Amino acid sequence: MTTDIRLRFLHPSGAIGPGKVSLLEEIDRTGSISAAARALGMSFRRAWFLVETMNSAFREPVVRTNVGGREGGGTGLTAFGQEVIARYRRMEEEARRAAAPHLAWLDEALKPEAASEKGADSAGPKSNGPDSGDP
């Protein structure tokens, strides 16, 4: 099956979706906002903005930063940030499993070349970055 879904959760305090979750995962993997930004092909400024947005939206911070110095500083996820990723990925898998019969039907109903036709919406709505819209 090639048809898939993407989850994005909207709340008056902010949104979280695949882009922000990927950023959190890269920060966890690299220990650095700048390295995570490079790995995802975004500017440091954009990554920092997204981190600040997430830290402000939740009651607890998802990312902790340590200012440089002799130890060189660093960035990492809080335990809460780890839980946000785990729950998002679990919800994503449960939604995918629940939608599987419908996705299979859509997959069969779509023409194989439809995604490459001009104007086809193969990647969903265009955005200005991970989880664009209301921060």
C-alpha positions as CSV (number, residue, x, y, z in Angstrom):
1,M,0.0,0.0,0.0
2,T,1.3,3.4,-0.9
3,T,-1.5,5.6,0.4
4,D,-0.8,6.9,3.9
5,I,-2.1,9.4,6.5
6,R,-0.3,12.1,8.4
7,L,-1.5,13.2,11.9
8,R,-1.5,16.8,13.1
9,F,-3.0,17.7,16.4
10,L,-4.4,21.2,16.7
11,H,-5.1,22.9,20.0
12,P,-5.5,26.6,20.9
13,S,-2.1,26.5,22.6
14,G,-0.4,25.1,19.4
15,A,-0.1,22.3,16.9
16,I,2.1,19.3,16.8
17,G,2.6,17.0,13.8
18,P,5.1,15.0,11.9
19,G,7.5,17.9,11.4
20,K,7.8,18.9,15.0
21,V,8.0,15.3,16.1
22,S,10.8,14.7,13.6
23,L,12.6,17.8,15.0
24,L,12.3,16.4,18.5
25,E,13.6,13.0,17.4
26,E,16.6,14.6,15.7
27,I,17.4,16.8,18.7
28,D,17.3,13.6,20.8
29,R,19.6,11.8,18.3
30,T,22.1,14.6,17.9
31,G,22.0,16.5,21.2
32,S,21.9,19.8,19.3
33,I,19.3,22.1,17.8
34,S,21.7,23.2,15.0
35,A,22.6,19.6,14.1
36,A,19.0,18.6,14.1
37,A,18.1,21.6,11.9
38,R,20.9,20.7,9.4
39,A,19.7,17.1,9.3
40,L,16.2,18.2,8.5
41,G,17.2,20.9,6.0
42,M,15.9,23.8,8.0
43,S,17.5,26.9,9.4
44,F,18.7,27.1,13.0
45,R,16.4,30.0,13.5
46,R,13.4,28.0,12.3
47,A,14.3,25.1,14.5
48,W,14.8,27.3,17.5
49,F,11.4,29.0,16.9
50,L,9.7,25.6,16.7
51,V,11.4,24.4,19.9
52,E,10.3,27.7,21.7
53,T,6.8,27.2,20.3
54,M,6.6,23.7,21.7
55,N,8.1,24.6,25.0
56,S,5.6,27.4,25.4
57,A,2.6,25.4,24.2
58,F,2.9,22.6,26.8
59,R,2.7,22.9,30.6
60,E,6.2,21.3,30.8
61,P,9.1,21.9,28.4
62,V,9.9,19.3,25.8
63,V,13.4,20.4,25.2
64,R,16.1,21.5,27.7
65,T,19.1,23.6,26.7
66,N,22.4,23.9,28.5
67,V,24.4,27.1,27.9
68,G,27.9,26.5,26.5
69,G,31.1,27.0,28.5
70,R,33.8,24.5,29.4
71,E,31.5,21.6,28.9
72,G,30.2,23.0,25.6
73,G,26.5,23.2,26.4
74,G,24.1,21.0,24.7
75,T,20.4,20.3,24.1
76,G,18.2,17.3,24.9
77,L,14.7,16.2,25.4
78,T,13.1,16.2,28.8
79,A,11.3,13.1,30.0
80,F,8.1,14.9,29.0
81,G,9.5,15.4,25.5
82,Q,10.3,11.7,25.2
83,E,6.7,11.0,26.2
84,V,5.3,13.4,23.6
85,I,7.2,11.5,20.9
86,A,6.2,8.1,22.2
87,R,2.5,9.0,22.4
88,Y,2.5,10.7,19.1
89,R,4.1,7.7,17.4
90,R,1.7,5.3,19.2
91,M,-1.4,7.4,18.1
92,E,0.0,7.6,14.5
93,E,0.3,3.8,14.4
94,E,-3.1,3.2,15.9
95,A,-4.7,5.7,13.4
96,R,-2.9,4.0,10.5
97,R,-4.1,0.6,11.7
98,A,-7.7,1.9,12.0
99,A,-7.6,3.5,8.6
100,A,-5.9,0.6,6.8
101,P,-9.0,-0.8,5.1
102,H,-9.9,2.7,3.9
103,L,-6.4,3.5,2.8
104,A,-6.3,0.2,0.8
105,W,-9.5,1.1,-0.9
106,L,-8.1,4.5,-1.8
107,D,-4.9,3.0,-3.0
108,E,-6.9,0.7,-5.4
109,A,-9.2,3.5,-6.5
110,L,-6.4,5.9,-7.4
111,K,-4.7,5.8,-10.8
112,P,-1.0,4.9,-10.6
113,E,0.1,8.1,-12.4
114,A,-2.3,10.4,-10.5
115,A,0.4,11.5,-8.1
116,S,2.7,12.7,-10.9
117,E,0.0,14.6,-12.8
118,K,0.2,18.4,-12.7
119,G,-1.8,19.7,-9.8
120,A,-2.1,16.4,-8.0
121,D,-2.0,16.7,-4.2
122,S,0.4,13.8,-3.5
123,A,1.9,15.3,-0.4
124,G,-1.0,17.1,1.2
125,P,-1.4,20.8,1.7
126,K,1.7,22.9,1.1
127,S,3.2,24.6,4.1
128,N,6.1,26.8,5.1
129,G,7.7,24.2,7.4
130,P,7.0,21.6,10.0
131,D,3.5,21.9,11.2
132,S,3.0,25.4,9.8
133,G,0.0,27.4,10.8
134,D,-0.9,28.6,14.2
135,P,2.2,27.9,16.4
